[in-house]
Amino acid sequence: MELGESIGTTEALRDILGCFVPDADSHSFVAIHSGFINDTFLVRKGSEPFYILQRINHEVFKDVDGLMGNIAKATKKLRAADYRPMAVFPTMDGTPHAALPSGHWRLLEYIPESITYDTTTDVAIAQEAGRLIGKFHLLMQGELPDDYCDTLPQFHDLELRYAQYQQALKDTTPERLTLAEQALQKVDAIYAHLQQGRPEKLPLRVCHNDTKLNNILFSKDTGKALCLIDLDTLMRGYFHYDFGDAVRIIANTAPEDEKNLQLISFHKERFTAFVAGLAMHGPLLGKEELEALPYGTILMPFLHGIRALTDYLNFDAYYKITYPTQNLDRALSLLRFSEIAMAAEPYMSTTVKQRLMPLE
């Protein structure tokens, strides 16, 4: 088991866990490498998974108290027969997280017999994802967006991300610019399209803001979606952010860093199933929000793509990478999906109009 030099030994992790539970010495740890930002460990007692121990990346999330406050407020609302939230356990001193020399740590519930999916070919999973995201927003209706702090200010701000990209173009090396030439060409064309079709007069909501498929927890037994996890980006946003971020994974079985761009697709049946899941809750969105959904499906992979490309040009300072060009591969894959979504825009608009009724 490799715990990673940035964390330390099993003994160090037991000391951290001891801030939350009295019997820390009886637990063991397995590093989980699926996330790009935080450091995460599955905590076992004997052979059984028991908790999730996580170090919040304080370099990324500057206001950890605000972040944990957002989660505490939201989890009071996110309770229903068909929505089962993951509990956050306080420290032995009653604080929401442990601020230690090694970082800011929290302890999360491990939900037995649960699973996440990085991609899917199953329309039932696509529909459940749509139902679950719709349920999240239904439960959060009435929450005031300004009561939630922005854990990542301007997280999905198109102009900010483009400006950061422009600066990275100036700061990088000629070698990286040459390797990234194909991605640079895609950015300009997609950005121009997004500028032309930008929606206006949309209501702010409390959004998850990171609804990729593996942030939805499913029951192994029933196949039902249980809850959204990884609530660090829970803050103000627009519904098409959550919609587009989910669709970019659900309608495409290729991973984010797929090198063969021919494998990247827009699967209409899974898109329709996802929309059908949203429709299970009845009218949920206003007319303008519904019209913005296809735009969100183009916007969200573009934003992730331009951020990965910017990070590549900035010498991979933000995202964890496992090989030198992974950020560039992410960028090319995500930008390619944006291109395909642009071509599918008429289909998406028709499907949304047929399946989703606007609020009066």
Sine and cosine of phi, psi and omega as CSV:
sin_phi,cos_phi,sin_psi,cos_psi,sin_omega,cos_omega
0.00,0.00,0.82,-0.57,-0.01,-1.00
-0.97,-0.26,0.91,-0.42,-0.06,-1.00
-1.00,0.01,-0.36,0.93,0.04,-1.00
0.99,-0.14,0.70,-0.71,-0.07,-1.00
-0.89,0.46,-0.49,0.87,-0.07,-1.00
-0.95,0.30,-0.25,0.97,-0.04,-1.00
-0.97,-0.23,-0.76,0.65,-0.03,-1.00
0.91,-0.41,-0.48,-0.88,-0.15,-0.99
-1.00,-0.04,0.15,-0.99,0.11,-0.99
-0.85,0.52,-0.62,0.79,0.02,-1.00
-0.88,0.47,-0.65,0.76,0.03,-1.00
-0.90,0.43,-0.64,0.77,0.03,-1.00
-0.92,0.38,-0.57,0.82,0.06,-1.00
-0.92,0.40,-0.58,0.81,0.08,-1.00
-0.89,0.46,-0.65,0.76,0.02,-1.00
-0.92,0.39,-0.73,0.68,0.01,-1.00
-0.87,0.49,-0.52,0.86,0.01,-1.00
-0.90,0.44,-0.28,0.96,0.12,-0.99
-0.94,0.34,-0.32,0.95,-0.10,-0.99
-0.93,-0.37,-0.57,0.82,-0.09,-1.00
-0.72,-0.69,0.47,-0.88,-0.07,-1.00
-0.99,0.16,-0.29,0.96,-0.11,-0.99
-0.93,-0.37,0.66,0.75,-0.11,-0.99
-0.86,0.51,-0.52,0.85,-0.07,-1.00
-0.91,0.42,-0.27,0.96,-0.03,-1.00
-1.00,-0.03,0.13,0.99,-0.07,-1.00
-0.93,-0.38,0.42,-0.91,0.10,-0.99
-0.81,-0.58,0.15,-0.99,-0.19,-0.98
-0.70,-0.72,0.62,-0.78,0.11,-0.99
-0.79,-0.62,0.83,-0.56,0.00,-1.00
-0.94,0.35,0.67,-0.74,0.08,-1.00
-0.94,-0.33,0.85,-0.53,-0.15,-0.99
-0.97,-0.26,0.23,0.97,-0.12,-0.99
-0.98,0.21,-0.40,0.92,-0.06,-1.00
-1.00,0.04,0.41,-0.91,0.00,-1.00
-1.00,-0.10,-0.31,0.95,-0.22,-0.98
-0.91,-0.42,-0.88,0.47,-0.07,-1.00
-1.00,0.06,0.30,-0.95,0.11,-0.99
-0.99,-0.16,0.81,-0.59,-0.19,-0.98
-0.77,-0.63,0.64,-0.76,-0.01,-1.00
-0.72,-0.70,0.72,-0.69,0.19,-0.98
-0.99,0.15,0.80,-0.60,-0.02,-1.00
-0.98,-0.22,0.83,-0.55,-0.01,-1.00
-0.95,-0.33,0.53,-0.85,0.19,-0.98
-0.87,-0.50,0.95,-0.32,-0.22,-0.98
0.93,0.36,-0.80,-0.61,0.04,-1.00
-0.99,-0.14,-0.02,1.00,-0.12,-0.99
-0.99,-0.12,0.75,-0.66,0.15,-0.99
-0.89,0.45,0.66,-0.75,-0.12,-0.99
-0.80,-0.60,-0.71,0.71,-0.05,-1.00
-0.64,-0.77,0.16,-0.99,0.25,-0.97
-0.89,-0.46,0.87,-0.49,0.05,-1.00
-0.97,-0.23,0.76,-0.65,-0.14,-0.99
-0.66,-0.75,0.71,-0.70,0.15,-0.99
-0.99,-0.13,0.88,-0.48,0.00,-1.00
-0.97,0.26,0.76,-0.65,-0.01,-1.00
-0.96,0.29,0.98,-0.17,-0.07,-1.00
-0.95,0.31,-0.32,0.95,0.09,-1.00
-0.94,0.33,-0.50,0.87,0.02,-1.00
-1.00,0.00,-0.77,0.64,-0.03,-1.00
-0.98,-0.18,0.99,-0.12,-0.12,-0.99
-0.94,0.33,-0.56,0.83,-0.06,-1.00
-0.96,-0.29,0.99,0.15,-0.05,-1.00
-0.92,0.38,-0.60,0.80,0.04,-1.00
-0.88,0.47,-0.69,0.72,0.04,-1.00
-0.90,0.44,-0.66,0.75,0.03,-1.00
-0.86,0.50,-0.76,0.65,-0.01,-1.00
-0.93,0.37,-0.53,0.85,0.09,-1.00
-0.91,0.42,-0.65,0.76,0.08,-1.00
-0.84,0.54,-0.73,0.68,-0.04,-1.00
-0.90,0.44,-0.66,0.75,0.01,-1.00
-0.89,0.46,-0.68,0.73,0.02,-1.00
-0.90,0.43,-0.70,0.71,-0.09,-1.00
-0.93,0.37,-0.65,0.76,-0.07,-1.00
-0.92,0.39,-0.32,0.95,0.12,-0.99
-0.94,0.35,-0.47,0.88,0.01,-1.00
-1.00,-0.02,-0.47,0.88,-0.15,-0.99
-1.00,0.05,0.90,0.45,0.02,-1.00
-0.68,-0.73,0.85,-0.53,0.01,-1.00
-0.31,-0.95,0.23,-0.97,0.00,-1.00
-0.86,0.50,-0.51,0.86,-0.03,-1.00
-0.92,-0.39,0.42,0.91,0.13,-0.99
-0.57,-0.82,0.92,-0.40,-0.13,-0.99
-0.89,-0.46,0.99,-0.11,-0.11,-0.99
-0.96,0.28,0.40,-0.92,0.08,-1.00
-0.99,0.12,0.82,-0.58,-0.04,-1.00
-0.96,0.27,0.52,-0.86,0.12,-0.99
-0.92,-0.38,0.83,-0.55,-0.08,-1.00
-1.00,-0.05,0.71,-0.70,0.05,-1.00
-0.96,0.27,0.22,-0.98,0.11,-0.99
-0.95,0.30,0.13,-0.99,0.06,-1.00
-0.88,0.47,-0.41,0.91,0.02,-1.00
-1.00,0.02,-0.02,1.00,0.04,-1.00
1.00,0.01,0.13,0.99,0.03,-1.00
-1.00,0.04,0.43,-0.90,-0.05,-1.00
-0.93,0.37,-0.42,0.91,0.02,-1.00
-0.50,-0.87,0.21,-0.98,-0.01,-1.00
-0.96,-0.27,0.88,-0.47,0.07,-1.00
-1.00,-0.07,0.95,-0.30,-0.12,-0.99
-0.83,-0.56,0.25,-0.97,0.07,-1.00
-0.83,0.56,-0.49,0.87,0.01,-1.00
-0.99,0.13,-0.10,0.99,0.03,-1.00
0.70,-0.71,-0.17,-0.99,-0.01,-1.00
-0.98,-0.19,0.89,-0.46,-0.12,-0.99
-0.90,-0.45,0.54,-0.84,0.10,-0.99
-0.67,-0.74,0.36,-0.93,0.00,-1.00
-0.86,-0.50,0.81,-0.58,-0.06,-1.00
-0.91,-0.42,0.44,-0.90,0.08,-1.00
-0.93,0.38,0.65,-0.76,0.23,-0.97
-0.99,-0.11,0.86,-0.51,-0.02,-1.00
-1.00,-0.01,0.90,-0.43,-0.06,-1.00
-0.87,0.49,0.48,-0.88,0.07,-1.00
0.81,0.59,0.65,0.76,0.05,-1.00
-0.89,-0.45,0.33,-0.95,-0.08,-1.00
-0.46,-0.89,0.45,-0.89,0.16,-0.99
-0.86,-0.51,0.33,-0.94,0.00,-1.00
-0.81,-0.59,0.74,-0.67,0.09,-1.00
-0.97,0.25,-0.63,0.78,0.08,-1.00
-0.60,-0.80,0.12,-0.99,0.05,-1.00
-0.44,-0.90,0.49,-0.87,0.20,-0.98
-0.93,-0.36,0.10,1.00,-0.15,-0.99
-0.99,-0.13,0.87,-0.49,0.00,-1.00
-0.92,0.39,-0.44,0.90,0.03,-1.00
-0.92,0.40,-0.63,0.78,0.06,-1.00
-0.92,0.39,-0.65,0.76,0.04,-1.00
-0.87,0.50,-0.70,0.72,0.00,-1.00
-0.92,0.40,-0.67,0.74,0.03,-1.00
-0.89,0.46,-0.61,0.79,0.05,-1.00
-0.89,0.46,-0.68,0.74,0.05,-1.00
-0.90,0.44,-0.68,0.73,0.03,-1.00
-0.88,0.48,-0.69,0.72,-0.07,-1.00
-0.92,0.39,-0.67,0.74,0.01,-1.00
-0.92,0.38,-0.62,0.78,0.09,-1.00
-0.88,0.47,-0.65,0.76,0.01,-1.00
-0.91,0.42,-0.65,0.76,0.06,-1.00
-0.82,0.57,-0.75,0.66,-0.04,-1.00
-0.95,0.32,-0.53,0.85,0.07,-1.00
-0.90,0.44,-0.69,0.72,0.00,-1.00
-0.93,0.36,-0.50,0.87,-0.04,-1.00
-1.00,0.03,-0.08,1.00,0.06,-1.00
-0.86,0.50,0.67,-0.74,-0.03,-1.00
0.99,-0.12,-0.35,0.94,0.11,-0.99
-0.95,0.31,0.68,-0.74,-0.03,-1.00
-1.00,0.06,0.87,-0.50,-0.03,-1.00
-0.82,0.58,-0.58,0.82,-0.03,-1.00
-0.95,0.30,-0.16,0.99,0.09,-1.00
-0.98,0.18,-0.13,0.99,-0.03,-1.00
-0.93,-0.36,0.75,-0.67,0.01,-1.00
-0.97,0.25,0.47,-0.88,0.08,-1.00
-0.99,0.13,0.98,-0.22,-0.04,-1.00
-0.93,0.37,-0.50,0.87,0.11,-0.99
-0.73,-0.68,1.00,0.02,-0.05,-1.00
-0.82,0.57,0.69,-0.72,0.02,-1.00
0.85,0.52,0.57,0.82,-0.08,-1.00
-0.83,0.56,-0.70,0.72,-0.03,-1.00
-0.94,-0.35,0.52,0.85,0.00,-1.00
-0.99,0.15,0.94,-0.35,-0.07,-1.00
-0.86,0.51,-0.69,0.72,-0.05,-1.00
-0.92,0.39,-0.64,0.77,0.04,-1.00
-0.89,0.46,-0.73,0.68,-0.04,-1.00
-0.90,0.44,-0.59,0.81,0.02,-1.00
-0.94,0.33,-0.62,0.78,0.04,-1.00
-0.90,0.43,-0.65,0.76,0.05,-1.00
-0.89,0.45,-0.62,0.78,0.05,-1.00
-0.90,0.44,-0.71,0.71,0.01,-1.00
-0.87,0.50,-0.64,0.77,0.03,-1.00
-0.92,0.39,-0.64,0.77,0.01,-1.00
-0.89,0.45,-0.57,0.82,0.07,-1.00
-0.86,0.52,-0.59,0.81,-0.01,-1.00
-0.97,0.24,-0.50,0.87,-0.15,-0.99
-1.00,-0.07,-0.25,0.97,-0.12,-0.99
-0.99,0.11,-0.04,-1.00,-0.01,-1.00
-1.00,-0.09,0.40,-0.92,0.08,-1.00
-0.85,0.53,-0.55,0.83,-0.01,-1.00
-0.89,0.45,-0.70,0.72,0.00,-1.00
-0.93,0.36,-0.61,0.79,0.06,-1.00
-0.87,0.49,-0.66,0.75,0.00,-1.00
-0.91,0.41,-0.72,0.70,0.02,-1.00
-0.89,0.45,-0.51,0.86,-0.07,-1.00
-1.00,-0.05,0.16,0.99,-0.15,-0.99
-0.83,0.55,-0.69,0.73,0.00,-1.00
-0.88,0.48,-0.67,0.74,0.01,-1.00
-0.91,0.41,-0.63,0.78,-0.01,-1.00
-0.87,0.49,-0.62,0.78,0.01,-1.00
-0.92,0.40,-0.63,0.78,0.01,-1.00
-0.91,0.41,-0.65,0.76,-0.03,-1.00
-0.83,0.55,-0.74,0.67,-0.09,-1.00
-0.88,0.48,-0.69,0.72,-0.05,-1.00
-0.93,0.37,-0.69,0.72,-0.04,-1.00
-0.94,0.34,-0.65,0.76,0.00,-1.00
-0.87,0.50,-0.66,0.75,0.03,-1.00
-0.88,0.47,-0.66,0.75,0.02,-1.00
-0.90,0.44,-0.69,0.73,-0.01,-1.00
-0.92,0.40,-0.55,0.83,0.04,-1.00
-0.91,0.42,-0.59,0.81,-0.05,-1.00
-0.95,0.30,-0.59,0.81,-0.15,-0.99
-0.96,-0.27,0.32,0.95,-0.11,-0.99
-0.88,0.48,0.80,-0.59,0.01,-1.00
-0.97,0.26,0.42,-0.91,-0.01,-1.00
-0.76,-0.66,0.24,-0.97,0.10,-1.00
0.85,0.52,0.66,0.75,0.04,-1.00
-0.99,-0.11,0.61,-0.80,0.03,-1.00
-0.97,0.25,0.66,-0.75,0.13,-0.99
-0.95,0.32,0.61,-0.79,0.07,-1.00
-0.76,-0.65,0.23,-0.97,0.26,-0.97
-1.00,0.09,0.92,-0.40,-0.08,-1.00
-0.91,-0.41,0.33,-0.94,0.11,-0.99
-0.96,0.26,-0.68,0.74,0.10,-1.00
0.96,0.28,0.13,0.99,0.06,-1.00
-0.42,-0.91,0.87,0.49,-0.18,-0.98
-1.00,-0.04,0.54,0.84,0.12,-0.99
-0.85,0.53,0.40,-0.92,-0.19,-0.98
-0.85,0.53,-0.62,0.79,-0.05,-1.00
-0.98,0.22,0.12,0.99,0.22,-0.98
-0.99,-0.16,0.23,0.97,0.13,-0.99
-0.92,-0.40,0.81,-0.59,-0.02,-1.00
-1.00,-0.08,0.77,-0.64,-0.01,-1.00
-0.91,-0.42,0.46,-0.89,0.12,-0.99
-0.99,0.15,0.77,-0.64,0.09,-1.00
-0.92,0.40,-0.53,0.85,-0.09,-1.00
-0.97,0.26,-0.74,0.67,-0.13,-0.99
-0.97,-0.24,-0.30,0.95,-0.09,-1.00
0.98,0.19,-0.02,1.00,-0.02,-1.00
-0.98,0.22,0.58,-0.82,0.12,-0.99
-0.96,0.28,0.71,-0.70,-0.09,-1.00
-0.99,-0.13,-0.74,0.67,-0.07,-1.00
-0.17,-0.98,0.24,-0.97,0.20,-0.98
-1.00,0.06,0.68,-0.73,0.06,-1.00
-0.92,-0.40,0.02,-1.00,-0.01,-1.00
0.83,0.55,0.94,0.34,-0.10,-1.00
-1.00,0.00,0.31,0.95,-0.05,-1.00
-0.89,0.46,-0.49,0.87,-0.02,-1.00
-0.99,-0.12,0.22,0.98,0.03,-1.00
-0.93,0.38,0.90,-0.43,-0.08,-1.00
-0.13,-0.99,-0.20,-0.98,0.01,-1.00
-0.89,0.45,0.53,-0.85,0.04,-1.00
-0.02,-1.00,-0.16,-0.99,0.03,-1.00
-0.87,-0.49,0.53,-0.85,-0.10,-0.99
-0.84,0.54,-0.57,0.82,-0.05,-1.00
-0.92,0.39,-0.28,0.96,0.14,-0.99
-0.90,0.44,-0.79,0.62,-0.03,-1.00
-0.92,0.39,-0.60,0.80,0.03,-1.00
-0.89,0.45,-0.82,0.58,-0.08,-1.00
-0.91,0.42,-0.58,0.82,-0.01,-1.00
-0.92,0.38,-0.58,0.82,0.06,-1.00
-0.95,0.32,-0.70,0.71,-0.09,-1.00
-0.91,0.42,-0.55,0.84,-0.06,-1.00
-0.88,0.47,-0.38,0.92,0.08,-1.00
-0.99,-0.13,-0.71,0.71,-0.13,-0.99
-0.92,0.39,-0.60,0.80,-0.03,-1.00
-1.00,0.03,0.17,0.99,-0.06,-1.00
-0.54,-0.84,0.82,-0.57,-0.03,-1.00
-1.00,0.03,-0.13,0.99,0.00,-1.00
-0.97,0.24,0.59,-0.80,0.05,-1.00
-0.93,0.36,0.26,-0.97,-0.05,-1.00
-0.86,0.51,-0.51,0.86,-0.04,-1.00
-0.95,-0.30,0.49,0.87,0.02,-1.00
-0.85,0.53,0.80,-0.60,-0.03,-1.00
-1.00,0.09,-0.50,0.87,0.01,-1.00
-1.00,0.01,0.99,-0.16,-0.09,-1.00
-0.91,0.41,-0.31,0.95,0.03,-1.00
-0.94,0.33,-0.29,0.96,0.01,-1.00
-1.00,0.10,-0.13,0.99,-0.03,-1.00
-1.00,0.10,0.75,-0.66,-0.15,-0.99
-0.64,-0.77,0.19,-0.98,0.21,-0.98
-0.86,-0.51,0.95,-0.32,-0.10,-0.99
-1.00,-0.03,0.95,-0.30,-0.12,-0.99
-0.91,0.41,-0.61,0.80,-0.05,-1.00
-0.91,0.42,-0.66,0.75,0.01,-1.00
-0.95,0.32,-0.56,0.83,0.09,-1.00
-0.88,0.48,-0.73,0.68,-0.01,-1.00
-0.88,0.47,-0.64,0.77,0.02,-1.00
-0.90,0.43,-0.65,0.76,0.03,-1.00
-0.88,0.47,-0.70,0.71,0.04,-1.00
-0.90,0.44,-0.63,0.78,0.04,-1.00
-0.88,0.47,-0.58,0.82,0.07,-1.00
-0.90,0.45,-0.68,0.73,0.09,-1.00
-0.86,0.51,-0.64,0.77,-0.08,-1.00
-0.92,0.40,-0.28,0.96,-0.01,-1.00
-0.88,0.47,-0.35,0.94,-0.05,-1.00
-1.00,-0.06,0.05,1.00,-0.05,-1.00
0.97,0.24,-0.21,-0.98,0.00,-1.00
-0.85,0.53,0.83,-0.56,-0.08,-1.00
-0.81,-0.59,-0.45,0.89,-0.14,-0.99
-0.82,-0.57,0.44,-0.90,0.12,-0.99
-0.97,0.23,0.19,-0.98,-0.05,-1.00
-0.85,0.53,-0.71,0.70,-0.04,-1.00
-0.91,0.42,-0.60,0.80,0.03,-1.00
-0.91,0.41,-0.66,0.75,0.04,-1.00
-0.88,0.47,-0.69,0.73,0.00,-1.00
-0.90,0.43,-0.41,0.91,-0.03,-1.00
-0.99,0.10,-0.16,0.99,-0.10,-0.99
-0.89,0.46,-0.71,0.70,0.07,-1.00
-0.88,0.48,-0.60,0.80,0.06,-1.00
-0.86,0.51,-0.68,0.73,0.01,-1.00
-0.89,0.47,-0.53,0.85,0.00,-1.00
-0.94,0.35,-0.44,0.90,0.10,-0.99
-1.00,0.08,-0.66,0.75,-0.08,-1.00
-0.90,0.44,-0.74,0.67,-0.20,-0.98
-0.92,0.39,-0.72,0.70,0.09,-1.00
-0.91,0.42,-0.51,0.86,0.06,-1.00
-0.90,0.44,-0.71,0.70,0.00,-1.00
-0.88,0.47,-0.69,0.72,0.05,-1.00
-0.91,0.42,-0.62,0.78,-0.01,-1.00
-0.92,0.39,-0.70,0.71,-0.03,-1.00
-0.94,0.34,-0.51,0.86,0.08,-1.00
-0.92,0.38,-0.67,0.74,0.05,-1.00
-0.90,0.43,-0.65,0.76,0.02,-1.00
-0.91,0.41,-0.69,0.72,0.05,-1.00
-0.86,0.51,-0.66,0.75,0.00,-1.00
-0.92,0.40,-0.62,0.78,0.07,-1.00
-0.88,0.48,-0.72,0.69,0.00,-1.00
-0.91,0.43,-0.47,0.88,0.03,-1.00
-1.00,-0.02,0.34,0.94,0.10,-0.99
0.92,0.39,0.59,0.81,0.18,-0.98
0.86,0.51,0.79,0.62,-0.07,-1.00
-1.00,0.06,-0.30,0.96,-0.16,-0.99
-0.95,-0.33,-0.87,0.49,-0.08,-1.00
-0.99,0.12,0.56,-0.83,0.17,-0.99
-0.94,0.34,0.68,-0.73,0.05,-1.00
-0.80,-0.60,0.44,-0.90,0.03,-1.00
-0.94,-0.35,-0.16,0.99,0.11,-0.99
-0.46,-0.89,0.34,-0.94,-0.25,-0.97
-0.86,0.51,-0.57,0.82,-0.08,-1.00
-0.96,-0.27,0.34,0.94,-0.06,-1.00
-0.89,0.46,-0.65,0.76,0.03,-1.00
-0.90,0.44,-0.61,0.79,0.04,-1.00
-0.92,0.39,-0.66,0.75,0.05,-1.00
-0.89,0.46,-0.66,0.76,0.08,-1.00
-0.84,0.54,-0.73,0.68,-0.06,-1.00
-0.87,0.49,-0.74,0.67,-0.03,-1.00
-0.89,0.46,-0.66,0.75,0.00,-1.00
-0.90,0.43,-0.74,0.68,-0.03,-1.00
-0.92,0.39,-0.66,0.75,0.02,-1.00
-0.92,0.40,-0.57,0.82,0.06,-1.00
-0.90,0.45,-0.64,0.76,0.03,-1.00
-0.90,0.43,-0.61,0.79,0.07,-1.00
-0.86,0.52,-0.67,0.74,0.03,-1.00
-0.87,0.49,-0.70,0.71,-0.02,-1.00
-0.92,0.40,-0.61,0.79,0.04,-1.00
-0.90,0.43,-0.58,0.82,0.07,-1.00
-0.86,0.51,-0.68,0.73,0.01,-1.00
-0.93,0.38,-0.49,0.87,-0.02,-1.00
-1.00,0.02,0.07,1.00,-0.09,-1.00
-0.84,0.54,-0.71,0.71,0.03,-1.00
-0.87,0.50,-0.67,0.75,0.04,-1.00
-0.88,0.47,-0.70,0.71,0.00,-1.00
-0.88,0.47,-0.69,0.72,-0.01,-1.00
-0.87,0.49,-0.69,0.72,0.01,-1.00
-0.90,0.44,-0.70,0.71,-0.02,-1.00
-0.89,0.46,-0.70,0.72,0.01,-1.00
-0.87,0.48,-0.70,0.72,-0.01,-1.00
-0.91,0.42,-0.58,0.81,-0.03,-1.00
-0.97,0.22,-0.53,0.85,-0.17,-0.99
-0.98,-0.19,-0.49,0.87,-0.14,-0.99
-0.90,-0.44,0.82,-0.57,0.05,-1.00
-1.00,-0.05,0.66,-0.75,0.00,-1.00
-0.98,0.22,0.42,-0.91,0.16,-0.99
-0.90,0.44,0.56,-0.83,0.04,-1.00
-0.95,0.32,0.00,0.00,0.00,0.00
